[in-house]
Amino acid sequence: MGHRSSKLRPKDIRDLQINTHFSEKELQDWYHNFRQDYPDGYLTVDNFITIYTNCFPEGDAEGFAQQAFRTFDINGDGVINFREFMCALSVKSRGSTEQKLRWAFRMYDMDNNGYVSRDEMIEIIQTIHKMTGNGDESAAEERTDKIFSMMDKNADGQLSQEEFIEGARRDPTIVQMIA
């Protein structure tokens, strides 16, 4: 994506306009700032940990940052390029409820097997509690139990993406708990 240039190429702009909710000017501005902050053209997991640690100085953001990084790194190459960054940012900031829930599901589905297990959900909720500095292990388990009792319709101990989205749509408080 215009690796060493200060502007995005027209084909990259078209691609990002199709796949995000940003205008050409917004994309150019974001690109300029991204390249200024990350001259190599990508973010590493350490960059992500630094960003989250700065945003949550009272807590331990490392675990959450690693999970968020995994979700942003769509192609799994260990770095987040500008396109991956903008696609994720678009969903998080301007996406529909459905898009946000699909993104959240990917974050909770830590092993990428298409299901969220109780253990995966507990782990993510615990990382959120550590990051924000509130809650304890039993609170994460209680929250997970509540979510699973409402969403796991076939009682198989895991949530499919459909169960996750359907359950969140039925109860807006779950969306708040998950977010």
C-alpha positions in Angstrom: 0.0 0.0 0.0 2.3 2.8 -1.1 5.0 1.5 1.2 7.3 4.5 1.2 5.0 7.1 -0.3 3.1 9.7 1.8 -0.1 9.0 -0.2 -2.2 6.0 -0.9 -2.4 4.8 -4.5 -5.7 5.3 -6.2 -6.4 1.5 -6.3 -5.7 1.2 -2.6 -8.1 4.1 -1.9 -10.8 2.5 -4.0 -10.3 -0.8 -2.2 -10.5 0.8 1.3 -13.5 2.9 0.3 -15.3 -0.3 -0.7 -14.3 -2.1 2.5 -14.5 0.6 5.1 -16.8 3.5 6.1 -14.1 6.2 5.5 -13.9 8.9 2.8 -10.9 9.4 0.6 -9.8 12.4 2.6 -10.1 10.5 5.9 -8.1 7.6 4.5 -5.4 9.9 3.3 -5.2 11.6 6.7 -5.2 8.3 8.5 -2.5 7.0 6.2 -0.3 10.0 6.7 -0.6 9.7 10.5 -0.1 5.9 10.4 3.1 6.2 8.3 4.3 9.0 10.6 3.8 6.8 13.7 4.8 3.6 12.0 7.4 4.3 9.2 7.8 0.6 8.4 4.1 0.6 7.4 2.8 -1.8 10.0 2.1 -2.2 13.8 3.7 -5.0 15.8 2.1 -6.7 18.9 4.5 -4.6 21.0 3.2 -1.4 19.4 -0.3 -2.6 20.2 0.6 -3.4 23.8 2.1 0.1 24.2 -1.1 1.7 22.7 -3.4 -0.2 25.1 -1.1 0.4 28.1 -1.2 4.1 27.5 -5.0 4.0 27.2 -5.4 2.0 30.4 -2.5 3.0 32.7 -4.2 1.8 35.8 -4.6 -1.8 34.6 -2.7 -4.6 32.9 -3.6 -4.2 29.2 -1.1 -6.7 27.8 -3.4 -9.7 27.6 -6.2 -7.7 26.0 -3.9 -6.0 23.6 -2.6 -9.4 22.4 -6.1 -10.6 21.8 -7.1 -7.4 20.0 -4.0 -7.6 17.9 -4.9 -11.2 16.8 -8.3 -9.9 15.7 -6.8 -7.0 13.8 -4.2 -9.1 12.1 -6.6 -10.6 9.6 -4.0 -12.5 7.5 -2.1 -13.8 10.6 1.3 -12.6 9.4 2.2 -11.2 12.8 1.9 -7.5 11.9 -1.0 -5.1 11.2 -0.7 -3.3 7.9 -2.6 -0.1 7.1 -5.4 -1.9 5.3 -6.0 -4.3 8.3 -5.9 -1.4 10.7 -8.4 0.6 8.7 -10.8 -2.3 8.2 -10.9 -3.1 11.9 -11.1 0.6 12.9 -14.0 1.0 10.5 -15.9 -1.8 12.1 -15.2 -0.7 15.6 -16.0 3.0 15.1 -18.6 3.0 12.3 -19.7 -0.5 11.7 -23.2 -1.8 12.1 -24.2 -3.7 15.2 -23.9 -7.0 13.2 -20.4 -6.1 12.0 -19.3 -5.2 15.6 -20.7 -8.5 16.9 -19.0 -10.5 14.2 -15.7 -8.7 15.1 -16.3 -9.4 18.8 -17.0 -13.0 18.1 -13.6 -13.3 16.3 -12.0 -11.8 19.3 -13.6 -14.3 21.7 -13.0 -17.3 19.4 -9.3 -17.4 20.3 -8.5 -20.7 18.6 -10.4 -19.7 15.4 -12.5 -22.9 15.4 -15.8 -21.2 14.8 -17.0 -21.5 18.4 -16.5 -19.6 21.6 -16.0 -21.9 24.6 -16.6 -21.0 28.2 -12.9 -21.0 28.8 -12.3 -18.6 25.9 -15.0 -16.2 27.1 -13.7 -16.4 30.7 -10.2 -15.6 29.5 -11.2 -12.6 27.4 -13.4 -11.2 30.2 -10.5 -11.7 32.7 -8.2 -9.7 30.3 -10.8 -7.0 30.2 -11.0 -6.9 34.0 -7.2 -6.8 34.3 -7.0 -4.0 31.7 -9.7 -1.8 33.3 -8.6 -2.7 36.9 -11.9 -4.0 38.1 -13.5 -7.4 38.7 -12.0 -10.7 39.7 -11.9 -14.2 38.4 -15.2 -15.2 40.0 -16.8 -12.1 38.3 -15.6 -13.3 34.9 -17.0 -16.7 35.6 -20.4 -15.3 36.7 -20.6 -13.1 33.7 -19.7 -16.0 31.4 -22.3 -18.2 33.1 -25.0 -15.5 32.5 -24.0 -15.1 28.8 -24.0 -18.8 28.2 -27.3 -19.4 29.9 -28.8 -16.8 27.6 -27.0 -17.6 24.3 -26.1 -21.4 24.3 -29.5 -22.5 23.0 -28.4 -26.1 22.2 -26.5 -26.4 25.5 -23.4 -27.8 23.9 -21.0 -25.7 26.0 -19.9 -23.5 23.1 -21.4 -20.6 21.2 -21.6 -20.6 17.4 -21.4 -17.2 15.7 -25.1 -17.4 15.0 -25.9 -18.1 18.7 -23.6 -15.3 19.8 -25.2 -12.7 17.4 -28.7 -13.9 18.0 -28.3 -13.8 21.8 -26.7 -10.4 21.7 -29.6 -9.0 19.6 -32.2 -10.4 22.0 -30.6 -8.7 25.0 -28.9 -5.4 24.6 -27.3 -5.7 28.1 -25.3 -8.6 26.8 -23.9 -6.4 24.0 -22.8 -4.0 26.8 -21.3 -6.9 28.7 -19.4 -8.2 25.7 -18.3 -4.8 24.4 
